[in-house]
């Protein structure tokens, strides 16, 4: 739960792609921006609930050997029934898999990355 469903992956004319479910709702970044613009806050219980469900989703992905590598508000969709869904596994890494990711240069969003990720010391 709380992870976008991935239907398939492949390469077409040299371009890699992921086919994922369409998740209707608003990006967490848009939800936060709207609250800031309206000078309001989301209820604490709501935010804590989103965080707990996203943490469980990440734990599930990690247990399956998948590291997302780009968790940020714009990669979370809040559905109409107030469920957070983690999106965009485009630069995810499968632990122990060779050749499925780039090595060397940093991948991700620097503002949301851990220092060891930027330094190249993390998967």
TORBAMI-278801 format. One record per atom (N, C-alpha, C): x, y, z. Coordinates in steps of 0.05 Angstrom, whole numbers, plus 32768, in hexadecimal, padded with zeros to 4 digits. Layout:
! residues N
XYZ ...
! end
This chain:
! residues 123
80117FE88000 800080008000 801180198000 8007802E7FF5 801380497FF4 802B804A7FE2 802E80377FD0 804280377FBB 803480357FA0 803C80467F8D 803080457F73 803580297F67 8021801F7F59 802480057F4C 803380087F32 80477FF87F2E 80577FF87F16 804F7FE17F05 80457FE67EED 803A7FD27EDB 80507FC57ECA 80647FD57EC4 80797FCA7EB2 808F7FDE7EAF 80A57FD57EA4 80BC7FE57E9E 80C97FDB7E85 80D87FEC7E78 80E57FE37E5F 80F57FF97E52 80FB7FF57E39 810A80087E29 80FD80087E0D 80F880207E04 80ED80247DE9 80FD80387DDA 810980307DC4 811A80427DB4 812F804F7DC5 813B80407DD7 8151804A7DE7 8149805A7E00 812F805D7E04 8125806C7E1B 811880597E2F 8122805A7E48 811780497E5D 80FD80547E67 80EA80437E6F 80D1804C7E79 80C6803A7E8F 80B580467EA0 80A580377EB4 8088803D7EAD 807880287EAE 805B802B7EAB 804E80287EC6 8044803E7ED1 803A803F7EEC 801C80467EEC 800F803E7F02 7FF280457F05 7FEF80647F07 7FD9806E7EFD 7FD2808A7F00 7FC6808D7F1C 7FD1809F7F2C 7FC880A37F47 7FBB80BF7F48 7FA180C17F48 7F9480DB7F4A 7F9880E87F65 7F9981027F66 7F9D81107F7F 7FAF81287F7A 7FBB81317F90 7FCD81487F8F 7FE981417F99 7FFD814C7F8D 801881477F98 801B81537FB4 802A81457FC5 802E81507FE0 803B816C7FDE 804C81717FCB 8057818B7FC8 804181A07FC3 802D819A7FB2 801781AC7FAD 800681B07FC6 8002819B7FD5 7FF2819C7FEE 800081AF8002 801A81AC8005 802A81BC8017 802B81D9800D 802E81DE7FF3 802F81F97FE8 801482077FED 7FFE81F87FE8 7FE382047FEC 7FDF820C8009 7FE881FB801C 7FE582018038 7FF6821A803F 800E821B8035 801F8232803A 8013824C802F 8009824A8017 7FFD8262800A 7FE4826B8019 7FD582588024 7FBD825F8034 7FC382658051 7FDD82638058 7FE682688074 7FD882568087 7FD5823C807F 7FC982288090 7FDD82118092 7FD681FD80A3 7FE681E580A6 7FD481CD80A3 7FDF81B8809A 7FD1819E809A 7FCF819580B8 7FB9818880BF 7FB7817E80DB 7FCE816B80E1 7FD9816D80F9 7FF0815D8101 7FEA813F80FD 7FD381368105 7FCC81198102 7FCD811180E5 7FC4812280D3 7FC5811B80B7 7FE1811880AD 7FF2812B80B3 800E812A80AA 801D811280B6 8019810D80D0 802580F680DC 801B80DC80CF 800280DB80C9 7FF780C380BB 800380BF80A0 800680D58091 801380D38077 803080C8807A 803E80D4808D 805A80CC8092 805C80AE809A 804A80A580AB 804B808980B4 80458076809D 8031807D808C 802B806C8076 8041806C8061 804D8083805C 80648084804A 807C80748054 80818076806F 80978067807B 809280498078 807A8040807C 807380238078 8077801C805A 806F802D8048 80738027802C 809080258025 80A18037802F 80BE8036802A 80CA801D8037 80C18016804F 80CB7FFD805C 80C47FE5804B 80AC7FE48040 80A47FCE802E 80B67FCD8015 80BA7FE48009 80CC7FE57FF1 80E87FDB7FF9 80F27FE5800F 810D7FDD8018 810F7FBF801E 80FA7FB4802A 80F97F97802F 80FA7F878016 80EF7F938000 80EF7F857FE6 81097F8B7FD7 811B7F9B7FE3 81357FA17FD7 81357FB97FC4 81207FCA7FC6 811E7FE17FB5 81247FFB7FC5 8136800B7FBB 813D80257FC7 8133803B7FB4 8120804B7FBD 811380607FAC 812780747FA2 813780807FB3 814C80937FAD 814380AF7FA6 812980B57FA6 812180D17FA0 810680D77FAE 810580D27FC8 80ED80D77FD8 80EC80F57FDD 80D781027FD4 80D3811F7FD8 80B581257FD5 80AC813C7FDE 808F81427FDC 8083813F7FC1 809181467FAB 808681447F91 808381277F87 809081147F95 808D80F87F8F 807A80E97FA1 806980F97FAF 805480EE7FC0 803A80FA7FB6 802680E97FB1 800B80F37FA9 7FF880EE7FC0 7FE881027FC7 7FD480FF7FDC 7FB980FB7FCD 7FAD80E47FD1 7F9580DD7FC2 7F7D80EB7FCF 7F6680E97FC1 7F4D80F67FCB 7F4480EA7FE6 7F4C80D17FEC 7F4580C68006 7F5C80C9801A 7F6E80DC8015 7F8380E58027 7F9980D0802C 7F9D80BF8017 7FB380AB8019 7FCB80B6800A 7FE380B48016 7FFB80BB8008 800580A37FF7 800E80A97FDF 801880947FCD 8033809D7FC3 8047808C7FC7 806280917FBE 8064808B7FA0 806D809F7F91 806E809D7F73 808B809D7F6A 808F809A7F50 80A8809F7F42 80BF808F7F4B 80C080767F43 80D680647F49 80EA80647F32 80EC807A7F23 80FD807C7F0C 811A80797F11 812480807F28 8141807C7F2E 814580697F46 813080597F4A 813280457F60 814980317F5A 815280257F6F 816880127F6D 81607FF87F7A 81647FE27F6C 815F7FC87F78 81797FBE7F85 81787FBB7FA0 81907FB37FAF 819B7F997FA4 81B57F997F9E 81C27F817F94 81C17F7D7F76 81B17F8D7F68 81AF7F8A7F4B 81C47F9A7F3D 81D07F8E7F29 81E57F9C7F1A 81D87FA77F00 81E27FBE7EF8 81DA7FC97EDF 81BF7FD77EDE 81B07FD97EF4 81967FE57EF4 819780027EFC 81AE800C7F03 81B080287F0C 81CB80337F03 81CD804C7F02 81E780597EFC 81F880597F15 821280577F12 8223805A7F29 823380747F25 823E807E7F3B 824E80967F38 823F80AF7F3E 823580BD7F2A 822880D77F2F 820F80D57F40 820B80EA7F4F 81F380EB7F60 81DA80EA7F50 81C680DB7F5A 81AB80DA7F4E 819780E17F63 818480F27F5C 817080FA7F70 816C81187F71 816081217F86 815B813D7F8A 816C81477FA2 818081577F9D 8193815E7FB3 818681697FCC 817081797FC9 816481847FE1 8157816F7FF3 815281577FE9 814581427FF8 8158812A7FFC 8171812C7FF5 818481167FF7 819481178011 819B80FF801A 81AD80FC8031 81CA81038028 81DA810E803A 81F581158032 820580FE8026 820180E58031 821080CE8026 820680C7800A 81ED80CD8004 81E380C87FE9 81F180DB7FD5 81F380F47FDC 820081087FCB 821E81017FC8 822A80F87FDD 824780F17FDC 824C80D77FCD 823780C87FC6 823A80AF7FB8 824080977FC9 823A80997FE3 823F80847FF6 822780737FFD 821180777FEF 81F880687FF5 81ED805D7FDB 81DD80477FDF 81D0803B7FC7 81B7804A7FC2 
! end
